[in-house]
Structure formats: C-alpha cells, structure tokens
Amino acid sequence: MELKGEAKLVRIFVGESDIIHHVPVYEKIVHEARKMHLAGATVFRGIMGFGRTSRLHTNKILRLSEDMPMVIEIVDEEEKIDSFLPVVHDIFEEANCGGLITMEKAGIIKYVSNDRANKND
C-alpha cells in the first residue's frame, strides 16, 4: 500500500480513564481503525492538560493523575477517515465519555507499508 498527496489527519482527544466494556476508549478506537484498514494510528499520552471542566491533569509526582490526556492520531485518505468518524462517535456514545475530534489537511510525502511486516499481523 502506498499513499501520496492529499490526505486527512484526524486527532481524537480522550481521557486515559475513559472505558468501554472494560477496555480503554483509546485502545478501542485503535482496534476499530485497524479493522477498517486505515493506514495507521498512533496514541500519545499527555503529561499535562485540561478539558471542558478546566480540571488540571498532570503527571507531577505530588499531583499524580489517573486520567491523563490521550491523543490518537490517524492519517489516511479523506473518504476512509470520513467513514471512520461515525465509528468514533458511536464509541463516545456507548462509553458515555467526553472527547474532542479535530481534522485537518495533511500532505503525505511518502508512506509505503512494509508488506513483509504485514504478513506477520
């Protein structure tokens, strides 16, 4: 698989403690993205942040938070991203959690999947 040119980057912001059926929401989103054969997904754990309630979450030792911000980034063709967004919406609804989804244009310079590595998946 090779992608080049115009694509979409979607960022999904959730809390680390958001759960759906005993699974973290960020993990469910990544598994669903893989099922839909999106190009890839990466999860980042934030070290500090706040959301709608303005409650500060931080990983400082004296204020250890169990609900750090998590960001999932996915880049793929616009049509594939657009078909994935309702899945994320349904996950948010079922988990009864908050979240934020942003999307922007992304120019792919080079993306080539390693077919040999994919055979082991």
C-alpha positions as CSV (number, residue, x, y, z in Angstrom):
1,M,0.0,0.0,0.0
2,E,1.3,3.4,-0.9
3,L,-0.2,6.8,-0.1
4,K,0.9,10.1,-1.6
5,G,-0.6,13.6,-1.9
6,E,-3.7,15.0,-0.1
7,A,-4.9,13.2,3.0
8,K,-6.7,14.0,6.3
9,L,-5.2,13.9,9.7
10,V,-7.7,13.3,12.5
11,R,-6.8,13.8,16.2
12,I,-9.0,12.3,18.8
13,F,-8.6,13.5,22.4
14,V,-9.9,11.3,25.2
15,G,-9.1,10.7,28.9
16,E,-6.9,7.8,29.9
17,S,-9.6,6.6,32.3
18,D,-12.4,6.6,29.7
19,I,-13.6,2.9,29.4
20,I,-15.9,1.0,27.1
21,H,-16.6,-2.7,28.1
22,H,-13.6,-2.9,30.4
23,V,-11.3,-1.6,27.6
24,P,-9.8,1.9,27.4
25,V,-11.5,4.1,24.8
26,Y,-8.2,4.9,23.1
27,E,-7.5,1.2,22.7
28,K,-11.0,0.5,21.2
29,I,-10.5,3.4,18.7
30,V,-7.2,1.9,17.5
31,H,-8.6,-1.6,17.2
32,E,-11.6,-0.2,15.2
33,A,-9.2,1.8,12.9
34,R,-7.2,-1.4,12.3
35,K,-10.4,-3.3,11.5
36,M,-11.3,-0.7,8.9
37,H,-7.8,-1.0,7.3
38,L,-6.8,2.6,8.0
39,A,-3.2,3.4,7.2
40,G,-2.2,3.5,10.8
41,A,-2.9,5.0,14.2
42,T,-0.7,6.3,17.0
43,V,-1.6,7.0,20.6
44,F,0.2,9.7,22.6
45,R,-0.1,10.1,26.4
46,G,-0.1,13.7,27.5
47,I,1.9,14.8,30.5
48,M,-0.4,17.7,31.3
49,G,-3.7,19.1,30.1
50,F,-7.3,20.2,30.9
51,G,-10.6,19.9,29.1
52,R,-14.1,21.2,29.3
53,T,-14.2,21.3,33.1
54,S,-10.8,23.1,33.3
55,R,-9.7,20.5,35.9
56,L,-5.9,20.2,35.5
57,H,-4.5,16.7,34.9
58,T,-0.7,16.4,35.4
59,N,1.9,13.7,35.9
60,K,3.8,15.6,38.6
61,I,4.7,13.3,41.5
62,L,2.8,15.3,44.1
63,R,-0.3,15.5,42.0
64,L,-0.3,12.2,40.2
65,S,-3.4,12.0,38.0
66,E,-5.0,8.7,36.9
67,D,-6.8,10.5,34.0
68,M,-4.0,11.8,31.7
69,P,-5.0,13.2,28.3
70,M,-4.6,10.7,25.4
71,V,-4.4,11.7,21.8
72,I,-4.9,9.3,18.9
73,E,-3.6,10.4,15.5
74,I,-4.7,8.8,12.3
75,V,-3.8,9.8,8.7
76,D,-5.5,8.4,5.6
77,E,-7.5,9.3,2.6
78,E,-10.4,11.6,3.2
79,E,-13.1,9.0,2.3
80,K,-11.7,6.4,4.7
81,I,-11.4,9.0,7.5
82,D,-14.9,10.2,6.9
83,S,-16.3,6.7,7.1
84,F,-14.4,6.1,10.4
85,L,-15.8,9.2,12.2
86,P,-19.2,7.7,12.9
87,V,-17.5,4.7,14.5
88,V,-15.7,7.1,16.9
89,H,-18.9,8.9,17.6
90,D,-20.6,5.6,18.5
91,I,-17.7,4.7,20.8
92,F,-18.1,8.0,22.6
93,E,-21.8,7.5,22.9
94,E,-21.5,3.9,24.2
95,A,-18.7,4.8,26.6
96,N,-20.6,7.8,27.8
97,C,-17.4,9.8,27.7
98,G,-16.3,13.2,26.6
99,G,-13.8,13.8,23.8
100,L,-12.7,16.1,21.0
101,I,-12.1,15.2,17.4
102,T,-10.2,17.6,15.1
103,M,-9.4,17.1,11.4
104,E,-7.0,18.9,9.1
105,K,-5.5,18.5,5.7
106,A,-2.3,16.6,5.6
107,G,0.2,16.3,2.7
108,I,1.7,12.9,2.6
109,I,5.2,13.0,1.3
110,K,5.8,9.3,1.5
111,Y,4.0,6.3,3.0
112,V,4.8,2.8,2.0
113,S,3.7,-0.1,4.0
114,N,6.1,-2.9,4.7
115,D,4.3,-5.9,3.1
116,R,6.7,-8.3,4.8
117,A,5.8,-7.0,8.2
118,N,2.1,-7.1,7.4
119,K,2.3,-10.8,6.8
120,N,3.1,-11.3,10.4
121,D,0.0,-9.4,11.6
